[in-house]
Structure formats: C-alpha cells, structure tokens
Amino acid sequence: MERPFKRVKKAAWIGGICAGLAYALGTPTWVIRGLWLLLFLGAGFGGLLYIVLWIVVPQWPAEPLDYESVTA
C-alpha cells in the first residue's frame, strides 16, 4: 500500500472503513463495499470486523485531495 489506511469520513456510508480501504488499495469504493457485504453475509463476521476497525483505525483529518481520482 502506498497510501496509509485511514478512515475517510466524508466519503463514508457508515464509518468510512470501506472508503479508506479503497483509497489505500487504489480500487473503486464500490468493489470494497461489495466484498465487505459478501464477507458480512457469507462468513458472518464482517460486521464485527467492521466495528473493530471503526474503533481502531484513525480518521483522515480531511478527505485526501486525490481521493476521487484514486477510487473512481
């Protein structure tokens, strides 16, 4: 990962974990959200993992300037 993994609150639906992970990996946000949904529905522990990451992962002070271009 060339960009740090932090929550992106402005682009968040809930806590910004998927938006932050998409930014860190350089993938579209909808892909990460879809995979997270499959993890939540399939394995069942996606919700618990999301809550733990929401508590542990720091938040960006402001949305990164290149967020839209990286996650488009």
N, CA, C and O atoms as a GROMACS GRO file, in nm:
protein
  288
    1MET      N    1   0.085  -0.118   0.000
    1MET     CA    2   0.000   0.000   0.000
    1MET      C    3   0.089   0.124   0.000
    1MET      O    4   0.175   0.140   0.087
    2GLU      N    5   0.068   0.208  -0.096
    2GLU     CA    6   0.146   0.332  -0.100
    2GLU      C    7   0.080   0.444  -0.020
    2GLU      O    8   0.146   0.540   0.017
    3ARG      N    9  -0.048   0.432   0.004
    3ARG     CA   10  -0.120   0.531   0.085
    3ARG      C   11  -0.159   0.467   0.217
    3ARG      O   12  -0.191   0.348   0.221
    4PRO      N   13  -0.157   0.543   0.326
    4PRO     CA   14  -0.192   0.483   0.456
    4PRO      C   15  -0.341   0.450   0.465
    4PRO      O   16  -0.425   0.514   0.401
    5PHE      N   17  -0.371   0.349   0.544
    5PHE     CA   18  -0.509   0.307   0.566
    5PHE      C   19  -0.566   0.386   0.683
    5PHE      O   20  -0.533   0.360   0.799
    6LYS      N   21  -0.650   0.482   0.650
    6LYS     CA   22  -0.723   0.561   0.749
    6LYS      C   23  -0.867   0.574   0.702
    6LYS      O   24  -0.894   0.563   0.582
    7ARG      N   25  -0.958   0.597   0.794
    7ARG     CA   26  -1.098   0.614   0.757
    7ARG      C   27  -1.117   0.745   0.683
    7ARG      O   28  -1.058   0.847   0.718
    8VAL      N   29  -1.201   0.742   0.579
    8VAL     CA   30  -1.235   0.863   0.504
    8VAL      C   31  -1.379   0.896   0.538
    8VAL      O   32  -1.472   0.840   0.479
    9LYS      N   33  -1.399   0.985   0.632
    9LYS     CA   34  -1.533   1.013   0.686
    9LYS      C   35  -1.624   1.081   0.584
    9LYS      O   36  -1.744   1.052   0.581
   10LYS      N   37  -1.570   1.170   0.502
   10LYS     CA   38  -1.656   1.243   0.408
   10LYS      C   39  -1.719   1.150   0.304
   10LYS      O   40  -1.831   1.174   0.259
   11ALA      N   41  -1.649   1.046   0.266
   11ALA     CA   42  -1.699   0.951   0.167
   11ALA      C   43  -1.764   0.829   0.232
   11ALA      O   44  -1.788   0.728   0.164
   12ALA      N   45  -1.792   0.836   0.360
   12ALA     CA   46  -1.841   0.721   0.435
   12ALA      C   47  -1.991   0.701   0.419
   12ALA      O   48  -2.068   0.796   0.404
   13TRP      N   49  -2.032   0.575   0.422
   13TRP     CA   50  -2.173   0.542   0.434
   13TRP      C   51  -2.205   0.521   0.581
   13TRP      O   52  -2.309   0.564   0.631
   14ILE      N   53  -2.112   0.453   0.650
   14ILE     CA   54  -2.130   0.430   0.793
   14ILE      C   55  -2.012   0.489   0.869
   14ILE      O   56  -2.026   0.594   0.932
   15GLY      N   57  -1.896   0.423   0.863
   15GLY     CA   58  -1.782   0.467   0.941
   15GLY      C   59  -1.660   0.509   0.860
   15GLY      O   60  -1.564   0.561   0.915
   16GLY      N   61  -1.663   0.486   0.729
   16GLY     CA   62  -1.552   0.525   0.644
   16GLY      C   63  -1.445   0.419   0.626
   16GLY      O   64  -1.341   0.445   0.565
   17ILE      N   65  -1.468   0.298   0.678
   17ILE     CA   66  -1.370   0.191   0.666
   17ILE      C   67  -1.354   0.148   0.520
   17ILE      O   68  -1.241   0.138   0.473
   18CYS      N   69  -1.461   0.122   0.450
   18CYS     CA   70  -1.452   0.078   0.310
   18CYS      C   71  -1.392   0.187   0.222
   18CYS      O   72  -1.312   0.157   0.134
   19ALA      N   73  -1.429   0.311   0.245
   19ALA     CA   74  -1.373   0.422   0.167
   19ALA      C   75  -1.224   0.435   0.193
   19ALA      O   76  -1.147   0.459   0.099
   20GLY      N   77  -1.183   0.421   0.317
   20GLY     CA   78  -1.041   0.429   0.350
   20GLY      C   79  -0.961   0.314   0.294
   20GLY      O   80  -0.849   0.333   0.247
   21LEU      N   81  -1.018   0.194   0.298
   21LEU     CA   82  -0.950   0.076   0.243
   21LEU      C   83  -0.940   0.087   0.091
   21LEU      O   84  -0.837   0.052   0.034
   22ALA      N   85  -1.045   0.135   0.027
   22ALA     CA   86  -1.041   0.153  -0.118
   22ALA      C   87  -0.935   0.256  -0.157
   22ALA      O   88  -0.863   0.236  -0.255
   23TYR      N   89  -0.924   0.362  -0.081
   23TYR     CA   90  -0.822   0.464  -0.109
   23TYR      C   91  -0.682   0.407  -0.090
   23TYR      O   92  -0.593   0.432  -0.171
   24ALA      N   93  -0.661   0.332   0.017
   24ALA     CA   94  -0.529   0.275   0.045
   24ALA      C   95  -0.488   0.174  -0.062
   24ALA      O   96  -0.371   0.166  -0.098
   25LEU      N   97  -0.585   0.095  -0.111
   25LEU     CA   98  -0.555  -0.007  -0.212
   25LEU      C   99  -0.559   0.048  -0.354
   25LEU      O  100  -0.507  -0.016  -0.446
   26GLY      N  101  -0.621   0.164  -0.374
   26GLY     CA  102  -0.633   0.222  -0.507
   26GLY      C  103  -0.738   0.154  -0.593
   26GLY      O  104  -0.724   0.147  -0.715
   27THR      N  105  -0.844   0.105  -0.530
   27THR     CA  106  -0.953   0.039  -0.601
   27THR      C  107  -1.081   0.120  -0.586
   27THR      O  108  -1.092   0.204  -0.496
   28PRO      N  109  -1.179   0.095  -0.674
   28PRO     CA  110  -1.307   0.165  -0.658
   28PRO      C  111  -1.374   0.129  -0.525
   28PRO      O  112  -1.366   0.015  -0.480
   29THR      N  113  -1.439   0.226  -0.466
   29THR     CA  114  -1.504   0.205  -0.337
   29THR      C  115  -1.615   0.101  -0.345
   29THR      O  116  -1.634   0.024  -0.251
   30TRP      N  117  -1.688   0.097  -0.457
   30TRP     CA  118  -1.798   0.003  -0.469
   30TRP      C  119  -1.748  -0.142  -0.466
   30TRP      O  120  -1.820  -0.231  -0.421
   31VAL      N  121  -1.626  -0.166  -0.513
   31VAL     CA  122  -1.571  -0.302  -0.511
   31VAL      C  123  -1.547  -0.345  -0.365
   31VAL      O  124  -1.583  -0.456  -0.326
   32ILE      N  125  -1.486  -0.258  -0.287
   32ILE     CA  126  -1.459  -0.290  -0.147
   32ILE      C  127  -1.590  -0.307  -0.070
   32ILE      O  128  -1.602  -0.398   0.012
   33ARG      N  129  -1.687  -0.221  -0.097
   33ARG     CA  130  -1.816  -0.233  -0.028
   33ARG      C  131  -1.886  -0.364  -0.066
   33ARG      O  132  -1.948  -0.428   0.020
   34GLY      N  133  -1.877  -0.404  -0.191
   34GLY     CA  134  -1.936  -0.530  -0.235
   34GLY      C  135  -1.868  -0.650  -0.170
   34GLY      O  136  -1.935  -0.744  -0.127
   35LEU      N  137  -1.735  -0.647  -0.165
   35LEU     CA  138  -1.663  -0.756  -0.099
   35LEU      C  139  -1.694  -0.761   0.050
   35LEU      O  140  -1.708  -0.869   0.108
   36TRP      N  141  -1.706  -0.644   0.112
   36TRP     CA  142  -1.739  -0.640   0.254
   36TRP      C  143  -1.878  -0.697   0.279
   36TRP      O  144  -1.901  -0.767   0.378
   37LEU      N  145  -1.971  -0.667   0.190
   37LEU     CA  146  -2.106  -0.722   0.202
   37LEU      C  147  -2.104  -0.874   0.191
   37LEU      O  148  -2.173  -0.943   0.265
   38LEU      N  149  -2.025  -0.926   0.097
   38LEU     CA  150  -2.013  -1.071   0.084
   38LEU      C  151  -1.951  -1.132   0.210
   38LEU      O  152  -1.993  -1.239   0.254
   39LEU      N  153  -1.852  -1.066   0.266
   39LEU     CA  154  -1.790  -1.113   0.389
   39LEU      C  155  -1.890  -1.112   0.504
   39LEU      O  156  -1.893  -1.203   0.587
   40PHE      N  157  -1.972  -1.008   0.508
   40PHE     CA  158  -2.073  -0.996   0.613
   40PHE      C  159  -2.180  -1.103   0.599
   40PHE      O  160  -2.217  -1.168   0.697
   41LEU      N  161  -2.230  -1.122   0.478
   41LEU     CA  162  -2.338  -1.217   0.457
   41LEU      C  163  -2.289  -1.361   0.454
   41LEU      O  164  -2.356  -1.451   0.505
   42GLY      N  165  -2.171  -1.383   0.395
   42GLY     CA  166  -2.121  -1.520   0.379
   42GLY      C  167  -2.060  -1.576   0.506
   42GLY      O  168  -2.103  -1.680   0.555
   43ALA      N  169  -1.960  -1.508   0.558
   43ALA     CA  170  -1.888  -1.561   0.674
   43ALA      C  171  -1.953  -1.518   0.805
   43ALA      O  172  -1.940  -1.586   0.906
   44GLY      N  173  -2.022  -1.404   0.804
   44GLY     CA  174  -2.092  -1.360   0.924
   44GLY      C  175  -2.012  -1.274   1.020
   44GLY      O  176  -2.070  -1.214   1.110
   45PHE      N  177  -1.880  -1.268   1.004
   45PHE     CA  178  -1.802  -1.189   1.098
   45PHE      C  179  -1.761  -1.054   1.040
   45PHE      O  180  -1.682  -0.982   1.102
   46GLY      N  181  -1.812  -1.018   0.923
   46GLY     CA  182  -1.780  -0.890   0.861
   46GLY      C  183  -1.827  -0.771   0.945
   46GLY      O  184  -1.760  -0.668   0.950
   47GLY      N  185  -1.942  -0.786   1.009
   47GLY     CA  186  -1.994  -0.677   1.092
   47GLY      C  187  -1.908  -0.652   1.214
   47GLY      O  188  -1.880  -0.537   1.248
   48LEU      N  189  -1.866  -0.758   1.280
   48LEU     CA  190  -1.780  -0.745   1.396
   48LEU      C  191  -1.644  -0.687   1.357
   48LEU      O  192  -1.592  -0.599   1.426
   49LEU      N  193  -1.588  -0.734   1.248
   49LEU     CA  194  -1.460  -0.682   1.200
   49LEU      C  195  -1.472  -0.534   1.165
   49LEU      O  196  -1.380  -0.457   1.194
   50TYR      N  197  -1.582  -0.494   1.104
   50TYR     CA  198  -1.604  -0.354   1.070
   50TYR      C  199  -1.607  -0.266   1.195
   50TYR      O  200  -1.546  -0.159   1.198
   51ILE      N  201  -1.676  -0.310   1.297
   51ILE     CA  202  -1.686  -0.233   1.421
   51ILE      C  203  -1.549  -0.220   1.488
   51ILE      O  204  -1.513  -0.113   1.537
   52VAL      N  205  -1.473  -0.329   1.489
   52VAL     CA  206  -1.338  -0.324   1.548
   52VAL      C  207  -1.251  -0.227   1.471
   52VAL      O  208  -1.180  -0.146   1.531
   53LEU      N  209  -1.253  -0.234   1.337
   53LEU     CA  210  -1.173  -0.142   1.256
   53LEU      C  211  -1.220   0.002   1.275
   53LEU      O  212  -1.138   0.093   1.274
   54TRP      N  213  -1.349   0.023   1.290
   54TRP     CA  214  -1.404   0.157   1.312
   54TRP      C  215  -1.345   0.218   1.439
   54TRP      O  216  -1.318   0.338   1.445
   55ILE      N  217  -1.326   0.137   1.539
   55ILE     CA  218  -1.270   0.183   1.666
   55ILE      C  219  -1.120   0.204   1.657
   55ILE      O  220  -1.067   0.300   1.712
   56VAL      N  221  -1.049   0.114   1.588
   56VAL     CA  222  -0.903   0.111   1.588
   56VAL      C  223  -0.839   0.201   1.484
   56VAL      O  224  -0.737   0.264   1.512
   57VAL      N  225  -0.896   0.208   1.364
   57VAL     CA  226  -0.833   0.280   1.252
   57VAL      C  227  -0.855   0.431   1.268
   57VAL      O  228  -0.968   0.476   1.289
   58PRO      N  229  -0.747   0.510   1.259
   58PRO     CA  230  -0.762   0.656   1.271
   58PRO      C  231  -0.832   0.715   1.149
   58PRO      O  232  -0.841   0.652   1.044
   59GLN      N  233  -0.882   0.835   1.165
   59GLN     CA  234  -0.956   0.904   1.059
   59GLN      C  235  -0.867   1.010   0.995
   59GLN      O  236  -0.788   1.075   1.063
   60TRP      N  237  -0.882   1.028   0.862
   60TRP     CA  238  -0.814   1.138   0.796
   60TRP      C  239  -0.870   1.269   0.852
   60TRP      O  240  -0.991   1.278   0.875
   61PRO      N  241  -0.787   1.370   0.875
   61PRO     CA  242  -0.838   1.499   0.923
   61PRO      C  243  -0.930   1.566   0.820
   61PRO      O  244  -1.024   1.636   0.856
   62ALA      N  245  -0.901   1.543   0.692
   62ALA     CA  246  -0.984   1.591   0.582
   62ALA      C  247  -0.973   1.488   0.470
   62ALA      O  248  -0.879   1.409   0.467
   63GLU      N  249  -1.070   1.489   0.379
   63GLU     CA  250  -1.064   1.395   0.268
   63GLU      C  251  -0.938   1.421   0.186
   63GLU      O  252  -0.908   1.536   0.153
   64PRO      N  253  -0.862   1.315   0.152
   64PRO     CA  254  -0.742   1.335   0.070
   64PRO      C  255  -0.778   1.400  -0.064
   64PRO      O  256  -0.882   1.371  -0.122
   65LEU      N  257  -0.692   1.488  -0.111
   65LEU     CA  258  -0.722   1.564  -0.233
   65LEU      C  259  -0.739   1.475  -0.354
   65LEU      O  260  -0.817   1.508  -0.443
   66ASP      N  261  -0.668   1.363  -0.360
   66ASP     CA  262  -0.678   1.275  -0.476
   66ASP      C  263  -0.772   1.156  -0.454
   66ASP      O  264  -0.767   1.057  -0.528
   67TYR      N  265  -0.857   1.164  -0.354
   67TYR     CA  266  -0.948   1.053  -0.323
   67TYR      C  267  -1.035   1.015  -0.442
   67TYR      O  268  -1.044   0.898  -0.478
   68GLU      N  269  -1.097   1.112  -0.503
   68GLU     CA  270  -1.188   1.085  -0.616
   68GLU      C  271  -1.117   1.021  -0.733
   68GLU      O  272  -1.170   0.929  -0.795
   69SER      N  273  -0.996   1.066  -0.765
   69SER     CA  274  -0.925   1.010  -0.880
   69SER      C  275  -0.872   0.870  -0.850
   69SER      O  276  -0.864   0.787  -0.941
   70VAL      N  277  -0.836   0.843  -0.726
   70VAL     CA  278  -0.783   0.712  -0.691
   70VAL      C  279  -0.894   0.608  -0.683
   70VAL      O  280  -0.872   0.495  -0.725
   71THR      N  281  -1.009   0.642  -0.634
   71THR     CA  282  -1.117   0.545  -0.613
   71THR      C  283  -1.224   0.548  -0.722
   71THR      O  284  -1.330   0.487  -0.705
   72ALA      N  285  -1.200   0.615  -0.829
   72ALA     CA  286  -1.300   0.624  -0.937
   72ALA      C  287  -1.311   0.498  -1.017
   72ALA      O  288  -1.390   0.491  -1.111
   0.00000   0.00000   0.00000
